[in-house]
């Protein structure tokens, strides 16, 4: 279906007057079935009123999102879970008390009257309360749940700035609320609670270790999309499980191994691609960037430094913006450093692996 181009309003929020206008107009547009991009602490979300079926369908059309890829419902208060979910376990309220507002999404049993497309045809619904103050105020002003995937074209790196949303969706949605840079930079952790034991469907801003420490039990990670409640591998149980995501336009090659092995391989690949006169982009840590700084290696190479290996959260927060900058600068091939999958490194590597054309071990 071809969508007509519309005027997208960009609302600043840097003064009290501008903020109030942005919130009032954002809530009005959502109430009337429009699409509004807004900041969360993870990435920018593309919001639609959860009880407006036409608006929910428009999200999939605008993003080019597969219809079986579930959305996340954003709430203003834990008690609002009952608006979209039923048979809510005690654990959900306990986790909400400890981790909400924050980058944790809970998968619960869906109320039967909720729109099927909201959950990709599943019997479950994903919910969370975002930590960004602008998102919370928007939800309170609307006084209704908002369904919101990331505010990008499907498959592209997720947007961590309003400018990224404009690049992908300008002219396709009603409004963008500019709340500055997202702090976490990766999508929320998704934890299934409708199962016999908690299952980590997507790593994100809350680590597996944090959840296990709080729940005092092990959390499993499925090797595939097959699941104990009978859904098949053709149906993703959470956003980000089935389809290639987060990918820049240029093919991305991910290097695994020890820091020394990665350094050796990246240098070799840079040399080979430069001999082919290709513009090479590198996404790496400060430590690797230091070894690539000599002129013979870095000439004709664009190096995007995410941060230090010692701080995986910093690496994660800058990953998607780095991918987009390399696209803007015309990189024809991208080489990315791999990291430890402990703590926040698990979410970081999840995104890099999904973006990669090839993983080089």
Secondary structure, DSSP 8 states (H G I E B T S, - for coil): --------EEE--SSHHHHHHHHHHHHHHHHTT--EEEE-SSSEEEEEETT-HHHHHHHHHHHT--TTS--EEE-SSGGGHHHHEES--HHHHHHHHHH-SSSEEEEEEE-TTS-GGGGTT-SEEEEE----HHHHHHHHHHTS-EEEEESS-TTS---SSHHHHHHHHTTTSSEEE-----SS-S--EEEE-SSSS-EEEE--SS-HHHHHHHHTS--EE-SSS--TTS--TTS-SSTTSSS--S--SSEEEEE-S-HHHHHHHHHHHHHHHHHTT--EEEEE-HHHHHHT-SHHHHTTEEEEE---TT-HHHHHHHHHHHHHHHHHTT-SEEEEE----STTHHHHHHHHHHH-SEEE-
